[in-house]
Amino acid sequence: MDTSDKIKELRKKAGLSQSKFSAKFGIPVRTLQQWEQGISAPPEYVVRMMAYIMLLEEKGENNEQDK
């Protein structure tokens, strides 16, 4: 799976539009579009950081539901 697919999968898994996903991470919408289209790519650590943040938020939501 290439970087553009990873980013697109993260965004779709979160159920966010491009504009909401880009706002969440402080990325211009056009930049996100270019990443998803494979026109340009972020450094790999950015993708890993996004995935980690999404994982932490998901775990936080699960912990809230358990209470």
Backbone as numpy.savetxt, mean C-alpha at the origin, in Angstrom:
# Nx Ny Nz CAx CAy CAz Cx Cy Cz
6.44 -12.05 -8.59 5.58 -10.88 -8.59 6.48 -9.64 -8.59
6.21 -8.74 -9.51 7.04 -7.53 -9.57 6.48 -6.45 -8.64
7.23 -5.38 -8.52 6.90 -4.31 -7.59 5.54 -3.70 -7.87
5.21 -3.47 -9.13 3.92 -2.86 -9.45 2.77 -3.75 -9.00
2.92 -5.06 -9.15 1.87 -5.99 -8.70 1.76 -6.00 -7.18
2.89 -5.93 -6.49 2.87 -5.91 -5.02 2.12 -4.69 -4.50
2.39 -3.54 -5.09 1.74 -2.31 -4.65 0.24 -2.37 -4.92
-0.11 -2.81 -6.11 -1.52 -2.92 -6.47 -2.25 -3.89 -5.54
-1.61 -5.01 -5.23 -2.20 -6.01 -4.34 -2.40 -5.44 -2.93
-1.41 -4.72 -2.44 -1.53 -4.09 -1.11 -2.72 -3.14 -1.07
-2.83 -2.31 -2.09 -3.90 -1.32 -2.13 -5.27 -2.00 -2.20
-5.38 -3.00 -3.05 -6.67 -3.68 -3.20 -7.04 -4.47 -1.95
-6.05 -5.08 -1.32 -6.30 -5.82 -0.08 -6.82 -4.88 1.00
-6.32 -3.65 1.00 -6.77 -2.66 1.97 -8.14 -2.09 1.60
-8.58 -2.34 0.38 -9.87 -1.85 -0.07 -9.89 -0.35 -0.29
-8.75 0.20 -0.69 -8.64 1.65 -0.88 -8.51 2.02 -2.35
-9.05 3.17 -2.69 -8.86 3.71 -4.03 -7.43 4.22 -4.14
-7.01 4.53 -5.35 -5.67 5.08 -5.53 -5.51 6.38 -4.76
-6.51 7.22 -4.77 -6.38 8.51 -4.09 -6.31 8.34 -2.57
-7.10 7.41 -2.02 -7.07 7.19 -0.57 -5.77 6.52 -0.14
-5.31 5.56 -0.94 -4.06 4.87 -0.63 -2.88 5.85 -0.68
-2.86 6.68 -1.71 -1.76 7.65 -1.83 -1.80 8.67 -0.70
-3.00 9.10 -0.30 -3.11 10.04 0.82 -2.64 9.40 2.13
-2.96 8.15 2.32 -2.57 7.42 3.53 -1.06 7.40 3.70
-0.34 7.25 2.59 1.12 7.15 2.66 1.84 8.43 2.22
1.09 9.48 1.93 1.72 10.75 1.57 2.41 10.72 0.22
1.82 9.99 -0.71 2.38 9.83 -2.05 1.46 10.54 -3.04
2.00 11.30 -3.97 1.12 11.88 -5.00 0.40 10.77 -5.78
-0.85 11.00 -6.13 -1.64 10.00 -6.85 -0.94 9.61 -8.15
-0.41 10.58 -8.84 0.26 10.29 -10.12 1.45 9.36 -9.92
2.17 9.53 -8.83 3.30 8.65 -8.53 2.82 7.23 -8.31
1.76 7.08 -7.52 1.19 5.75 -7.29 0.74 5.11 -8.60
0.10 5.90 -9.46 -0.33 5.38 -10.76 0.87 4.89 -11.57
1.94 5.65 -11.56 3.14 5.25 -12.30 3.74 3.98 -11.71
3.72 3.84 -10.39 4.22 2.62 -9.76 3.38 1.43 -10.17
2.05 1.60 -10.12 1.17 0.48 -10.45 1.25 0.10 -11.93
1.53 1.06 -12.79 1.65 0.78 -14.22 3.03 0.29 -14.61
3.98 0.32 -13.68 5.33 -0.13 -13.97 6.16 0.90 -14.71
5.67 2.14 -14.78 6.42 3.21 -15.46 7.64 3.59 -14.64
7.45 3.63 -13.32 8.56 3.86 -12.40 8.35 2.95 -11.20
9.33 2.87 -10.34 9.22 1.98 -9.18 9.85 2.65 -7.96
9.24 2.44 -6.81 9.83 2.96 -5.58 10.97 2.06 -5.14
11.79 2.54 -4.23 12.79 1.63 -3.65 12.07 0.46 -2.96
12.67 -0.69 -2.95 12.03 -1.89 -2.39 11.67 -1.70 -0.91
12.48 -0.93 -0.17 12.18 -0.75 1.24 10.86 0.00 1.44
10.45 0.83 0.49 9.19 1.56 0.60 8.02 0.57 0.52
8.11 -0.36 -0.39 7.05 -1.36 -0.54 6.98 -2.22 0.72
8.12 -2.63 1.24 8.14 -3.44 2.47 7.56 -2.65 3.64
7.90 -1.37 3.72 7.39 -0.52 4.80 5.87 -0.38 4.71
5.36 -0.18 3.51 3.90 -0.09 3.32 3.23 -1.38 3.77
3.78 -2.51 3.36 3.20 -3.81 3.73 3.23 -4.00 5.24
4.30 -3.58 5.88 4.43 -3.72 7.33 3.42 -2.84 8.05
3.24 -1.62 7.59 2.26 -0.72 8.19 0.86 -1.30 8.05
0.55 -1.82 6.88 -0.77 -2.41 6.66 -0.97 -3.62 7.58
0.06 -4.42 7.77 -0.01 -5.59 8.65 -0.25 -5.15 10.09
0.47 -4.14 10.54 0.28 -3.65 11.90 -1.13 -3.12 12.12
-1.64 -2.41 11.14 -3.00 -1.88 11.25 -4.03 -3.02 11.28
-3.79 -4.04 10.48 -4.69 -5.19 10.45 -4.68 -5.91 11.80
-3.49 -6.08 12.38 -3.39 -6.73 13.69 -4.05 -5.88 14.76
-3.89 -4.56 14.65 -4.53 -3.66 15.61 -6.04 -3.77 15.55
-6.58 -3.86 14.36 -8.03 -4.02 14.21 -8.50 -5.35 14.78
-7.72 -6.40 14.57 -8.09 -7.71 15.11 -8.06 -7.70 16.64
-7.09 -7.01 17.21 -6.99 -6.93 18.67 -8.17 -6.16 19.24
-8.61 -5.13 18.54 -9.76 -4.34 18.99 -11.03 -5.20 18.98
-11.16 -6.06 17.98 -12.35 -6.91 17.87 -12.37 -7.98 18.96
-11.18 -8.41 19.40 -11.09 -9.45 20.42 -11.51 -8.95 21.79
-11.51 -7.67 22.00 -11.83 -7.11 23.32 -13.31 -7.08 23.57
